[in-house]
Amino acid sequence: MPRSSIRRIFSAVKELTDRGEQVIPLHIGDPDFELPPRIATGVAQAISRGYTHYGPVRGITPLREAVAKHVAHRFGIPCADASAPNGDALSMEHVIMSQGATQALNAVLQLTCDRGHTVLLPEVHFPNYMQQCVLAGVRAKLYPLDDNFQPQLDQLDELVDESVKAILINTPSNPTGALFSPSVIHYLYRFAQRYNLWIISDEAYMDYVYDSEYQSPLSVDWEQPPELRRVLAVMSFSKSYAATGLRIGWTVCPRVSLAQQLGLMNEPLVGSITTPLQYGLIEAFREDDTTVRRQSLNKRRLLAAKVLNEHGFKVEPVAGGMFYFLDISATGLDSDTFADRLLAEEHVAVVPGSGFGLEPSYHADGSVEFAPNELAARCVRLCFAVPSDTLTDGVKRLAQFYSRYFRRQSAGSAGNL
Ligand SMILES: Cc1ncc(COP(=O)(O)O)c(C=O)c1O
């Protein structure tokens, strides 16, 4: 199983900071927001009231109810009372809690694909997907993205064979910041219908969409009768509620029967979900402070683009999420060398793109080899969810470093002519 490139940089940064060096951390996808106090208080109260025992395997009822209401309201889906669930409307019976989106993605992959089946992943993706495929014995095929990290829709059909059971969509994307428009989502939905594929929709960044409307495949799916629905939407408190360390997420399942199977998978995977944290997180939806966090990240998204452009690195602001995936190929360096030298020379940490696009080759003996694809290997990921002065300093140093190597590269190429 390939090691996450994000973790590789974590270790490199730790080595430097252990030696007393200062590093500008643009590598971590963990916003600098504090956990909303109402959640912290809710967790503390749950502990003092003794909610510290094993809980129900699918998650506690009041949280599943709150999530169902929140999701239904957010995406315009009819919501059923938990006491009178109706298959056409979303209720807590469709919602299964998990230890973060990470565990949900792992379970959903194994629910939709058996060993030897294939899942379609975006050419550039969150590295955990590929690791989860390796663990599950599921093969991955990467669907191509264009230079704006949008799917090349006309090339999807040729990827499908009998073994393909699911397509994964992550919009807004980690690491690219790309958002799929409603027409792309509708196209992907029809594609999945045509080949009877599941859609695994990773919506970890659904609350960080800046100038446009967010289209979840969930809204399209819930226009269908239950037996024809196909979207398993994986969501999380991590990024939306500044709760990355609490490790709580959930999946919205298209049918109650499927939710029951996914719930059963919690038994071997986690037993049950951390009880007092779930009680605390009921408080998450009682106030809408996601707008405040979105506005704060929006400022930093624009600041990063401004500083990059002012220092000669031309970019458009990303549409969503909290990352820029910057093409650094004009420096003549690959993404690993760029990230390593940037850390060594400027003490700025970014993540090499190579780890976000590992192309698998499957061998007859069951082993797998990975090689970074070209699109990912020419980029590095920068997270802008850090304080503005840190961001300005880090981005300036990155852009200057880029220009230095770009000039050397141009001089070198001219010399070669
Ligand atoms: C695209 C994406 N999906 C899922 C996750 C995992 O989220 P969680 O903290 O809920 O496990 C992350 C975390 O960085 C992510 O970037």
The ligand as a MOL file (V3000), in Angstrom:
LIG
                    3D

  0  0  0     0  0            999 V3000
M  V30 BEGIN CTAB
M  V30 COUNTS 16 16 0 0 0
M  V30 BEGIN ATOM
M  V30 1 C -11.5820 14.6160 0.2100 0
M  V30 2 C -11.5570 14.1430 1.6090 0
M  V30 3 N -12.3880 13.1740 1.9650 0
M  V30 4 C -12.4120 12.6950 3.2160 0
M  V30 5 C -11.5670 13.1930 4.1760 0
M  V30 6 C -11.5760 12.5970 5.5420 0
M  V30 7 O -12.3350 13.3400 6.4110 0
M  V30 8 P -12.5500 12.8710 7.9120 0
M  V30 9 O -11.7480 13.7750 8.7650 0
M  V30 10 O -14.0280 13.0770 8.1330 0
M  V30 11 O -12.1760 11.4510 8.0290 0
M  V30 12 C -10.6880 14.2100 3.8650 0
M  V30 13 C -9.7540 14.7270 4.8720 0
M  V30 14 O -8.8280 15.4420 4.6170 0
M  V30 15 C -10.6740 14.6970 2.5440 0
M  V30 16 O -9.8430 15.6650 2.1770 0
M  V30 END ATOM
M  V30 BEGIN BOND
M  V30 1 1 1 2
M  V30 2 1 2 3
M  V30 3 2 2 15
M  V30 4 2 3 4
M  V30 5 1 4 5
M  V30 6 1 5 6
M  V30 7 2 5 12
M  V30 8 1 6 7
M  V30 9 1 7 8
M  V30 10 2 8 9
M  V30 11 1 8 10
M  V30 12 1 8 11
M  V30 13 1 12 13
M  V30 14 1 12 15
M  V30 15 2 13 14
M  V30 16 1 15 16
M  V30 END BOND
M  V30 END CTAB
M  END
